[in-house]
């Protein structure tokens, strides 16, 4: 049969797989496996061996799709949904690389607003790429931390159209935070003169910039304002300003994400071992939703629908592709969305 994975076309049969996997020693199985000649192999080990493709060039779902079409047994069934949800994030990242990243990289005559948008976008993109390096249920805590960051970045990028004078506030808040950090370092050095840190540069920064930054802070937020976010709003008020789906995520999912980021004690850890795989899957699902909200904000900001009327359909295709099991299903999805 003829297959295409990651732009590479190849012919493969069940007999080819059985022949090429003879005498191969199976690696330790952590998640999905394929059974060949009565032996269970990690699905990526087997696919890489029979195709010659590097493991980073395909996903477990790619391998599942091919091996299923060849009627080879895949297991365990309980791991399939988690793998698909991970692959949704990976597929959206591929869409991003093809359709969005190039636009953000090619901006000329950048405005301050462009720089804010690109900064938030790039932070989100690097977070997603870090998320994609976390492949196992044992990584659920790091997955939750990154998903939480994606939520806050998705809120930020969508607030740019809701908060008056947002760009100036972001720039000023960055300066205010630098000044605050410098003052903390200088204060620590004053209290602990024999401690290793050298606060000379920080003291000079304060001397040269404190008056200017304080004046700008007072102009933007007022003399009495204690600002912990550039918008001047609590996170609850930020999501209320944005409405759905941000409010639902904040009220239902955000507390759980916070448990695995900074909560004291054992909150959220008093679960069965099998529950952590479900947690990882849930957070991958949420990460995909937040990634879409970020990408949609960029698409709307730069009116990318005008240059490509199918761009939202392409994003939808990237989201649904991991839930197809055969080349025929994938082709039908493409025809339905892209014509």
SERO-4910 file (N, C-alpha, C, O; in steps of 0.05 Angstrom, whole numbers):
BEGIN
 pado doro    nc1    nc2    nc3   cac1   cac2   cac3    cc1    cc2    cc3    oc1    oc2    oc3
  Unk    A     17    -24      0      0      0      0     18     25      0     40     25      9
  Unk    A      6     46    -11     21     72    -12     12     90     11    -12     93     15
  Unk    A     32    102     25     26    119     47     42    145     43     62    146     29
  Unk    A     32    167     57     47    192     58     47    201     87     27    204    100
  Unk    A     71    205     98     75    214    125     96    236    125    118    232    116
  Unk    A     88    259    136    107    281    137    117    290    110    140    298    108
  Unk    A    100    287     89    109    294     62    125    273     48    133    276     25
  Unk    A    131    251     61    147    229     49    128    206     40    111    197     56
  Unk    A    130    198     15    114    176      5    130    150      5    154    150      0
  Unk    A    116    129     12    130    103     12    109     81      9     85     84     14
  Unk    A    119     57      0    102     33     -2    108     15     21    132     11     28
  Unk    A     88      2     32     92    -16     55     69    -36     56     46    -29     50
  Unk    A     76    -60     64     56    -81     68     60    -94     95     81    -90    107
  Unk    A     40   -109    104     43   -123    129     66   -143    128     80   -147    148
  Unk    A     69   -155    105     91   -175    101    118   -161    104    137   -171    116
  Unk    A    120   -136     92    145   -121     95    151   -116    124    174   -119    133
  Unk    A    131   -108    139    135   -102    168    144   -127    182    163   -126    198
  Unk    A    131   -149    177    138   -174    191    166   -183    184    181   -192    202
  Unk    A    174   -179    159    201   -188    150    222   -169    163    243   -179    173
  Unk    A    218   -143    163    238   -124    172    241   -124    203    262   -117    213
  Unk    A    220   -133    217    221   -133    246    232   -159    257    235   -162    282
  Unk    A    238   -179    240    250   -204    250    277   -198    262    292   -182    250
  Unk    A    284   -211    283    310   -208    296    314   -181    309    336   -176    320
  Unk    A    293   -164    309    296   -138    322    288   -141    352    268   -153    358
  Unk    A    305   -130    369    300   -131    398    281   -109    406    288    -85    402
  Unk    A    258   -115    418    240    -93    426    251    -76    448    263    -86    467
  Unk    A    247    -50    446    254    -32    468    232    -32    490    211    -45    486
  Unk    A    237    -19    512    217    -18    533    192     -3    523    194     18    511
  Unk    A    169    -14    529    143     -2    521    134     16    543    129      8    566
  Unk    A    131     42    537    121     61    556     92     68    551     77     73    570
  Unk    A     84     69    526     57     76    519     46     58    498     38     35    504
  Unk    A     45     67    473     32     51    451     51     30    440     75     34    440
  Unk    A     40      8    431     56    -13    419     41    -24    394     17    -20    391
  Unk    A     57    -37    377     46    -52    354     56    -81    357     79    -85    364
  Unk    A     39    -99    351     46   -128    354     54   -138    326     38   -137    307
  Unk    A     79   -148    324     89   -158    299    102   -185    304    119   -188    322
  Unk    A     94   -206    289    105   -233    293    101   -242    322    118   -257    332
  Unk    A     79   -234    335     74   -242    362     90   -227    383     89   -234    406
  Unk    A    106   -207    375    122   -191    393    112   -162    394    105   -151    373
  Unk    A    111   -151    418    101   -123    420    125   -104    420    144   -107    436
  Unk    A    124    -84    402    145    -64    399    133    -37    405    110    -32    398
  Unk    A    149    -18    417    140     10    419    134     19    390    149     14    372
  Unk    A    111     32    387    102     38    360    121     55    344    124     51    319
  Unk    A    135     73    357    154     90    342    179     75    335    191     80    314
  Unk    A    188     57    352    211     40    345    205     24    320    222     24    302
  Unk    A    182     11    319    175     -6    296    173     11    271    183      3    250
  Unk    A    159     34    273    155     50    249    181     61    238    186     61    214
  Unk    A    198     71    256    224     81    247    240     59    234    254     64    214
  Unk    A    239     35    245    255     13    234    246      5    207    262      0    189
  Unk    A    220      2    203    210     -8    177    210     12    155    210      5    132
  Unk    A    209     38    162    208     59    142    235     73    138    240     85    117
  Unk    A    252     72    158    278     86    157    275    116    163    294    131    160
  Unk    A    251    124    173    247    152    179    257    158    207    254    142    225
  Unk    A    270    182    212    278    189    239    253    192    257    232    199    248
  Unk    A    256    185    282    233    186    301    221    213    304    197    216    309
  Unk    A    237    234    301    226    261    303    210    270    279    198    292    280
  Unk    A    210    254    257    197    262    232    168    253    231    154    259    212
  Unk    A    158    238    251    131    229    251    121    227    279    136    226    298
  Unk    A     95    225    282     83    222    309     73    193    312     72    177    293
  Unk    A     67    186    337     56    159    342     30    155    327     24    133    319
  Unk    A     15    177    324    -10    175    309     -5    168    280    -20    153    268
  Unk    A     16    180    268     23    173    240     28    143    238     17    130    220
  Unk    A     43    133    257     49    104    257     24     87    262     21     67    249
  Unk    A      7     96    280    -18     82    285    -35     80    259    -46     59    253
  Unk    A    -37    102    245    -53    103    221    -43     83    200    -59     69    188
  Unk    A    -17     82    197     -6     63    177     -9     34    186    -18     17    170
  Unk    A     -2     29    211     -3      1    220    -32     -9    222    -37    -33    217
  Unk    A    -51      8    228    -79      0    229    -88     -8    201   -102    -28    197
  Unk    A    -80      8    181    -88      2    153    -77    -25    144    -88    -38    127
  Unk    A    -54    -32    156    -42    -58    149    -52    -81    167    -43   -103    166
  Unk    A    -73    -74    183    -86    -94    200    -68   -106    221    -71   -129    229
  Unk    A    -49    -90    231    -32    -98    253    -44    -89    279    -56    -67    280
  Unk    A    -41   -105    300    -53    -99    325    -39    -76    340    -14    -76    342
  Unk    A    -55    -56    349    -44    -33    363    -55    -34    392    -78    -42    396
  Unk    A    -40    -27    411    -50    -26    438    -33     -6    455    -13      4    445
  Unk    A    -40     -1    479    -66     -7    490    -87     13    481    -80     36    475
  Unk    A   -112      5    479   -133     23    469   -135     48    487   -142     69    477
  Unk    A   -130     45    513   -133     67    532   -113     90    526   -118    113    534
  Unk    A    -91     83    512    -71    104    507    -77    120    481    -63    140    476
  Unk    A    -97    111    465   -101    123    439   -111    151    441   -100    168    427
  Unk    A   -130    157    459   -141    184    460   -119    204    469   -117    226    458
  Unk    A   -103    197    488    -82    214    497    -62    221    475    -54    244    472
  Unk    A    -55    201    459    -37    205    436    -50    223    416    -37    241    404
  Unk    A    -76    220    411    -89    237    391    -90    266    401    -85    284    385
  Unk    A    -95    271    426    -96    298    437    -69    311    436    -67    335    430
  Unk    A    -48    296    442    -21    307    439    -16    314    409     -5    335    404
  Unk    A    -26    297    391    -21    302    362    -37    326    352    -29    338    332
  Unk    A    -59    333    365    -74    357    358    -56    381    362    -54    399    344
  Unk    A    -42    382    385    -24    405    390     -1    405    369      6    426    358
  Unk    A     10    382    363     31    380    343     21    388    315     36    402    301
  Unk    A     -3    380    308    -14    387    282    -19    417    280    -14    429    259
  Unk    A    -29    429    301    -33    458    302     -7    473    299     -5    494    287
  Unk    A     14    462    311     41    474    309     51    473    281     64    492    271
  Unk    A     45    451    266     53    450    238     37    470    222     48    483    204
  Unk    A     11    473    228     -5    494    214      7    522    220     10    538    201
  Unk    A     15    527    245     27    552    253     52    558    236     55    580    225
  Unk    A     69    538    234     94    541    219     89    549    189    103    565    178
  Unk    A     68    537    178     63    541    149     47    567    144     52    580    124
  Unk    A     29    573    162      9    594    155     12    620    171      4    641    162
  Unk    A     24    619    195     25    642    213     53    652    219     58    676    217
  Unk    A     71    634    225     98    642    234    112    659    212    125    679    219
  Unk    A    108    653    187    121    668    166    112    697    165    127    715    160
  Unk    A     86    701    171     75    728    171     88    744    194     95    767    190
  Unk    A     90    732    218    101    745    241    131    751    237    141    770    248
  Unk    A    145    734    222    173    737    218    179    758    197    201    769    196
  Unk    A    160    763    179    165    781    156    155    809    160    155    825    141
  Unk    A    146    816    185    136    843    189    158    864    184    180    861    194
  Unk    A    151    885    169    170    907    164    158    932    175    133    934    179
  Unk    A    175    952    181    166    977    193    148    972    217    126    982    219
  Unk    A    158    955    235    143    947    258    134    971    275    149    990    280
  Unk    A    109    969    284     99    989    304    103    977    332    110    953    335
  Unk    A     99    993    352    100    982    380     79    960    384     84    941    398
  Unk    A     56    963    371     35    943    373     45    916    361     40    895    372
  Unk    A     58    918    338     69    894    325     88    880    344     88    855    346
  Unk    A    105    896    357    125    884    375    112    870    398    121    849    407
  Unk    A     91    882    409     76    869    431     64    843    421     66    822    435
  Unk    A     50    843    399     38    819    388     58    798    383     54    774    390
  Unk    A     80    805    370    100    785    363    113    774    388    119    750    390
  Unk    A    117    791    409    129    781    433    111    760    447    121    739    456
  Unk    A     85    766    449     67    746    461     65    721    444     66    699    454
  Unk    A     63    725    418     61    702    400     86    684    402     83    659    404
  Unk    A    110    696    402    134    679    404    137    665    431    146    642    432
  Unk    A    128    678    452    128    664    478    110    640    478    116    619    488
  Unk    A     86    644    465     67    621    463     79    599    446     77    576    453
  Unk    A     91    607    424    102    587    405    124    570    419    124    546    416
  Unk    A    141    583    434    163    568    447    151    551    469    162    529    475
  Unk    A    130    560    482    117    543    503    105    518    490    108    496    501
  Unk    A     93    522    467     81    498    453    103    479    445     99    455    448
  Unk    A    125    489    435    146    471    427    159    457    451    168    434    448
  Unk    A    160    470    474    169    456    498    149    435    506    156    413    514
  Unk    A    123    441    503    102    422    510    105    396    493    101    374    503
  Unk    A    111    400    467    114    377    449    137    359    456    139    337    446
  Unk    A    156    369    472    178    352    480    171    334    504    187    317    512
  Unk    A    148    339    516    139    324    540    121    301    530     97    306    524
  Unk    A    131    277    529    118    256    515    104    235    533     89    218    523
  Unk    A    107    237    559     97    215    576     79    226    598     80    250    605
  Unk    A     61    208    608     42    216    629     57    226    653     46    243    668
  Unk    A     81    217    658     96    226    682    103    256    680    110    268    700
  Unk    A    101    267    656    106    295    651     82    313    657     83    337    651
  Unk    A     61    301    669     36    316    671     39    343    686     25    362    679
  Unk    A     58    344    705     61    369    721     72    391    703     63    414    704
  Unk    A     93    385    687    104    404    669     84    412    647     83    435    639
  Unk    A     69    392    638     48    398    618     28    418    629     19    436    615
  Unk    A     20    414    654      1    432    667     13    460    669     -1    480    664
  Unk    A     38    462    677     51    488    680     51    504    653     45    528    652
  Unk    A     58    490    631     59    503    605     31    511    596     27    532    585
  Unk    A     11    493    601    -16    499    593    -26    524    608    -40    541    597
  Unk    A    -19    526    634    -26    550    649    -14    575    637    -27    596    635
  Unk    A     11    573    629     24    596    616     10    603    590      7    627    583
  Unk    A      2    583    575    -13    588    550    -39    602    554    -47    620    539
  Unk    A    -52    595    576    -78    609    583    -72    638    588    -87    655    577
  Unk    A    -52    645    603    -47    673    610    -38    689    585    -44    712    582
  Unk    A    -23    675    567    -15    689    542    -38    692    523    -40    713    510
  Unk    A    -56    673    522    -80    675    506    -98    698    516   -109    713    500
  Unk    A    -99    701    542   -114    724    554   -101    750    546   -114    769    537
  Unk    A    -74    751    549    -60    776    542    -64    785    513    -69    808    508
  Unk    A    -61    766    495    -62    774    467    -90    783    459    -93    801    442
  Unk    A   -110    772    471   -137    780    465   -145    806    480   -164    819    472
  Unk    A   -131    812    502   -137    838    516   -127    862    500   -136    884    506
  Unk    A   -109    858    481    -98    881    466   -120    897    453   -117    921    448
  Unk    A   -142    884    445   -164    898    432   -185    908    452   -205    921    445
  Unk    A   -182    901    478   -202    907    498   -193    929    518   -210    944    528
  Unk    A   -168    931    523   -157    950    543   -147    975    530   -130    974    512
  Unk    A   -158    998    537   -148   1023    525   -119   1028    530   -108   1022    551
  Unk    A   -105   1038    509    -77   1044    511    -60   1020    519    -40   1023    534
  Unk    A    -68    997    509    -55    972    518    -25    971    512     -9    961    528
  Unk    A    -17    980    488     11    978    480     29    995    499     50    985    507
  Unk    A     20   1019    505     36   1036    523     38   1023    551     59   1023    564
  Unk    A     16   1011    560     15    998    586     34    974    587     48    970    607
  Unk    A     35    959    566     53    936    566     83    945    567     98    934    583
  Unk    A     89    965    551    117    976    551    124    987    578    146    983    588
  Unk    A    106   1003    590    111   1015    616    114    994    638    131    996    655
  Unk    A     96    974    637     97    953    658    124    938    657    134    930    678
  Unk    A    134    934    633    160    921    631    182    937    645    199    925    659
  Unk    A    182    963    642    201    980    655    197    980    685    216    980    701
  Unk    A    172    981    694    166    981    722    176    955    735    187    956    757
  Unk    A    173    933    722    182    907    732    213    906    734    224    895    753
  Unk    A    226    918    714    256    919    715    265    935    739    283    928    754
  Unk    A    251    958    744    259    975    766    254    960    793    270    962    811
  Unk    A    231    947    795    225    932    819    246    911    825    255    908    848
  Unk    A    254    896    804    274    875    808    301    887    816    314    876    834
  Unk    A    308    909    804    334    922    811    334    931    840    353    928    854
  Unk    A    311    942    849    310    952    876    311    928    896    323    931    917
  Unk    A    300    906    889    301    883    907    330    873    910    339    865    932
  Unk    A    344    872    887    372    863    888    390    882    904    406    874    921
  Unk    A    386    908    900    401    928    915    395    926    945    412    928    962
  Unk    A    369    922    952    361    920    980    373    895    993    382    896   1016
  Unk    A    373    873    977    385    849    988    415    853    994    425    844   1014
  Unk    A    429    866    975    458    870    978    463    888   1002    483    884   1017
  Unk    A    446    908   1006    450    926   1029    446    911   1055    460    917   1075
  Unk    A    428    892   1055    423    877   1080    443    855   1084    447    846   1107
  Unk    A    456    846   1062    475    824   1063    500    832   1048    505    822   1026
  Unk    A    516    851   1058    538    862   1043    559    842   1035    574    846   1016
  Unk    A    561    820   1049    581    800   1042    570    778   1023    585    759   1016
  Unk    A    546    780   1015    534    761    996    547    765    968    555    787    962
  Unk    A    549    743    952    563    745    926    552    765    906    568    777    892
  Unk    A    526    768    903    516    785    881    528    813    881    531    825    903
  Unk    A    535    823    858    545    851    855    522    867    845    512    863    823
  Unk    A    513    887    861    490    903    854    497    929    841    480    947    839
  Unk    A    522    932    832    530    958    821    514    966    797    504    989    795
  Unk    A    510    948    778    496    953    753    467    960    760    455    979    748
  Unk    A    455    946    779    427    950    786    424    978    800    404    992    795
  Unk    A    443    985    816    442   1011    829    444   1034    809    430   1054    811
  Unk    A    461   1030    788    464   1049    767    438   1052    751    430   1074    743
  Unk    A    425   1029    746    400   1029    731    379   1045    746    364   1061    734
  Unk    A    378   1041    772    359   1056    789    364   1086    788    346   1102    784
  Unk    A    390   1093    791    398   1122    790    390   1135    764    380   1158    764
  Unk    A    395   1121    742    391   1133    715    362   1132    706    354   1149    689
  Unk    A    345   1114    717    319   1110    705    295   1112    724    272   1113    715
  Unk    A    300   1111    750    278   1110    769    258   1133    766    234   1128    765
  Unk    A    268   1158    764    250   1181    762    232   1179    737    208   1184    738
  Unk    A    245   1172    715    230   1170    689    209   1148    691    186   1153    683
  Unk    A    216   1125    701    198   1103    702    175   1108    721    152   1103    715
  Unk    A    181   1120    744    160   1126    764    141   1147    753    117   1145    757
  Unk    A    151   1166    738    134   1187    726    115   1174    706     91   1181    704
  Unk    A    126   1156    690    110   1143    669     89   1125    682     66   1123    674
  Unk    A     97   1111    703     78   1094    718     55   1110    729     32   1102    727
  Unk    A     61   1133    741     40   1150    752     21   1160    731     -3   1162    735
  Unk    A     33   1167    707     16   1177    685     -3   1156    675    -26   1162    669
  Unk    A      7   1132    673     -9   1110    662    -30   1099    681    -53   1094    673
  Unk    A    -22   1095    706    -40   1081    725    -49   1098    749    -67   1091    764
  Unk    A    -36   1121    753    -43   1137    776    -23   1133    799    -11   1112    801
  Unk    A    -21   1154    815      0   1154    836     -4   1132    857     15   1121    867
  Unk    A    -29   1125    863    -35   1106    884    -38   1077    875    -41   1059    891
  Unk    A    -37   1074    849    -42   1047    838    -19   1028    844      5   1034    839
  Unk    A    -26   1004    853     -6    982    856    -12    962    833    -33    948    834
  Unk    A      5    962    814     -1    947    789     14    920    789     38    919    792
  Unk    A     -1    898    786     11    871    785      8    860    757     19    838    752
  Unk    A     -5    874    739     -8    865    711    -11    890    694    -23    910    704
  Unk    A     -1    889    670     -2    913    653    -30    925    649    -33    949    645
  Unk    A    -50    908    649    -77    917    645    -88    933    669   -107    948    667
  Unk    A    -75    929    693    -86    940    717   -109    925    728   -122    934    747
  Unk    A   -114    901    717   -137    885    725   -128    858    737   -107    848    729
  Unk    A   -143    847    756   -138    820    765   -144    800    743   -158    807    723
  Unk    A   -134    776    745   -140    756    724   -170    751    722   -180    748    700
  Unk    A   -184    750    744   -213    746    743   -226    768    727   -244    762    710
  Unk    A   -218    793    731   -230    815    715   -222    814    686   -237    822    669
  Unk    A   -197    805    681   -188    802    653   -206    783    638   -215    789    616
  Unk    A   -210    759    649   -226    739    635   -255    748    633   -269    741    614
  Unk    A   -265    762    653   -293    773    652   -295    792    628   -316    793    615
  Unk    A   -274    807    623   -275    826    601   -275    811    574   -287    821    555
  Unk    A   -263    788    573   -261    773    548   -285    755    544   -292    749    521
  Unk    A   -298    746    566   -321    728    563   -312    699    556   -290    691    562
  Unk    A   -331    684    544   -325    657    538   -306    654    514   -306    672    497
  Unk    A   -290    633    513   -288    610    532   -269    615    556   -264    597    572
  Unk    A   -259    640    557   -239    646    578   -250    643    606   -236    633    624
  Unk    A   -275    652    610   -286    650    637   -289    621    646   -283    615    669
  Unk    A   -298    604    628   -301    576    635   -274    563    642   -272    548    662
  Unk    A   -254    568    626   -227    557    632   -217    567    659   -206    552    675
  Unk    A   -221    593    664   -212    604    689   -226    592    713   -213    586    733
  Unk    A   -252    589    712   -267    580    735   -264    549    739   -265    540    762
  Unk    A   -261    534    718   -262    505    720   -234    492    718   -228    474    733
  Unk    A   -217    502    699   -192    488    694   -168    502    707   -149    489    715
  Unk    A   -169    529    709   -146    544    719   -137    535    747   -114    533    753
  Unk    A   -156    531    766   -148    522    793   -132    496    792   -113    493    806
  Unk    A   -141    478    775   -127    452    773    -99    456    762    -80    444    772
  Unk    A    -96    473    742    -70    478    730    -52    490    751    -28    485    752
  Unk    A    -63    507    769    -47    520    789    -38    500    810    -16    504    822
  Unk    A    -53    479    815    -45    459    835    -17    448    828     -1    443    846
  Unk    A    -13    444    802     12    431    793     34    451    787     56    444    778
  Unk    A     28    477    792     48    498    787     60    509    813     85    511    815
  Unk    A     43    515    832     55    528    857     39    522    882     46    533    903
  Unk    A     18    505    881      3    501    905     20    486    926     35    468    920
  Unk    A     15    493    951     30    480    973     17    453    979     -6    448    972
  Unk    A     33    436    993     22    410   1001     18    391    978     33    392    959
  Unk    A     -1    373    981     -6    352    962    -31    356    946    -42    337    935
  Unk    A    -42    380    945    -66    385    930    -64    376    901    -45    383    887
  Unk    A    -82    359    893    -82    349    865    -65    324    861    -66    313    839
  Unk    A    -50    316    881    -33    292    878    -45    267    891    -34    246    889
  Unk    A    -67    271    905    -79    248    920    -97    232    901   -121    229    906
  Unk    A    -85    222    879   -100    207    859    -87    180    853    -64    175    862
  Unk    A   -102    163    840    -90    138    831    -69    143    809    -71    163    795
  Unk    A    -50    125    806    -29    129    786    -41    131    758    -31    147    742
  Unk    A    -62    116    753    -74    116    726    -87    143    719    -92    149    696
  Unk    A    -93    159    740   -106    184    735    -88    205    722    -98    223    709
  Unk    A    -62    202    726    -44    222    715    -42    222    685    -37    242    672
  Unk    A    -47    199    672    -48    198    643    -72    213    633    -71    228    614
  Unk    A    -95    210    648   -119    225    641   -114    255    644   -124    271    628
  Unk    A    -99    263    665    -93    291    669    -76    302    646    -82    324    636
  Unk    A    -56    287    638    -39    296    615    -56    300    590    -53    320    576
  Unk    A    -75    281    585    -92    283    562   -110    308    564   -113    322    544
  Unk    A   -121    313    587   -139    336    591   -124    362    586   -135    380    574
  Unk    A    -99    363    596    -84    387    592    -75    391    563    -73    414    554
  Unk    A    -70    369    549    -64    372    520    -88    383    505    -86    400    488
  Unk    A   -112    373    513   -137    383    500   -139    413    505   -146    428    487
  Unk    A   -135    422    530   -137    450    537   -116    466    523   -121    489    514
  Unk    A    -91    456    522    -70    470    508    -76    475    479    -71    496    468
  Unk    A    -89    455    466    -97    459    438   -117    481    435   -116    497    416
  Unk    A   -137    481    453   -157    503    452   -144    530    455   -151    548    440
  Unk    A   -126    533    474   -113    559    479    -95    567    456    -94    591    448
  Unk    A    -82    548    444    -65    553    421    -82    564    398    -74    582    384
  Unk    A   -105    551    394   -123    561    372   -132    590    378   -133    606    359
  Unk    A   -138    596    403   -146    623    409   -124    644    404   -129    666    395
  Unk    A    -99    636    410    -76    653    404    -73    657    374    -70    680    365
  Unk    A    -74    635    359    -70    637    330    -93    653    317    -88    668    299
  Unk    A   -117    649    327   -140    664    316   -137    694    321   -144    710    303
  Unk    A   -126    702    344   -121    730    349   -101    742    329   -105    764    319
  Unk    A    -81    727    322    -61    736    302    -74    737    274    -71    757    259
  Unk    A    -90    717    267   -104    716    241   -122    740    238   -123    753    217
  Unk    A   -137    747    260   -155    770    259   -140    796    258   -147    814    243
  Unk    A   -119    799    274   -103    823    276    -92    831    248    -93    854    241
  Unk    A    -81    812    234    -68    817    209    -85    810    185    -76    809    162
  Unk    A   -111    806    190   -131    802    169   -121    781    148   -122    785    124
  Unk    A   -112    758    159   -101    738    141   -123    724    124   -117    711    104
  Unk    A   -148    727    133   -170    716    116   -172    730     89   -182    718     70
  Unk    A   -163    755     88   -164    769     62   -145    758     42   -151    757     18
  Unk    A   -122    748     51   -103    737     32   -106    707     29    -97    695      9
  Unk    A   -120    694     48   -125    665     45   -152    659     58   -154    656     83
  Unk    A   -173    657     42   -200    653     52   -204    626     66   -224    622     79
  Unk    A   -185    608     62   -187    581     73   -170    577     98   -168    555    108
  Unk    A   -159    598    109   -140    594    130   -153    583    156   -140    567    169
  Unk    A   -177    591    162   -191    579    185   -198    550    180   -198    534    199
  Unk    A   -205    544    155   -211    516    149   -185    499    151   -187    476    159
  Unk    A   -163    510    144   -137    496    147   -131    491    176   -121    470    183
  Unk    A   -137    511    193   -133    506    222   -152    485    233   -144    468    249
  Unk    A   -176    485    223   -196    464    231   -186    436    222   -189    417    236
  Unk    A   -175    435    198   -165    410    187   -142    400    205   -141    376    212
  Unk    A   -124    418    213   -102    411    230   -112    400    257   -100    381    268
  Unk    A   -134    411    267   -145    403    292   -158    375    290   -156    359    309
  Unk    A   -171    369    268   -186    344    265   -169    321    253   -177    298    256
  Unk    A   -147    327    239   -131    307    227   -124    284    245   -125    261    236
  Unk    A   -116    289    271   -108    266    288   -131    246    294   -126    225    304
  Unk    A   -156    254    287   -178    236    292   -186    219    268   -206    206    268
  Unk    A   -170    221    247   -174    204    223   -156    179    227   -134    181    238
  Unk    A   -165    157    217   -150    132    220   -140    121    194   -122    103    194
  Unk    A   -150    130    171   -141    120    145   -135    143    126   -144    165    131
  Unk    A   -121    137    105   -116    157     84   -142    167     72   -145    190     65
  Unk    A   -162    148     69   -187    156     58   -202    176     76   -214    195     65
  Unk    A   -201    172    102   -214    191    120   -200    218    119   -213    238    120
  Unk    A   -174    217    118   -158    242    116   -165    257     91   -169    282     92
  Unk    A   -167    243     69   -174    256     43   -202    267     44   -207    289     33
  Unk    A   -221    252     56   -248    262     58   -249    287     75   -265    306     68
  Unk    A   -234    289     96   -233    313    113   -222    336     97   -233    358     98
  Unk    A   -201    332     81   -190    353     64   -210    363     44   -212    388     40
  Unk    A   -225    345     32   -245    353     12   -267    369     25   -277    388     13
  Unk    A   -276    360     48   -298    374     62   -290    402     70   -306    421     67
  Unk    A   -266    406     79   -258    432     89   -245    450     68   -249    475     68
  Unk    A   -230    438     50   -214    454     32   -224    453      3   -215    468    -14
  Unk    A   -242    434     -3   -253    432    -30   -235    417    -49   -242    414    -72
***
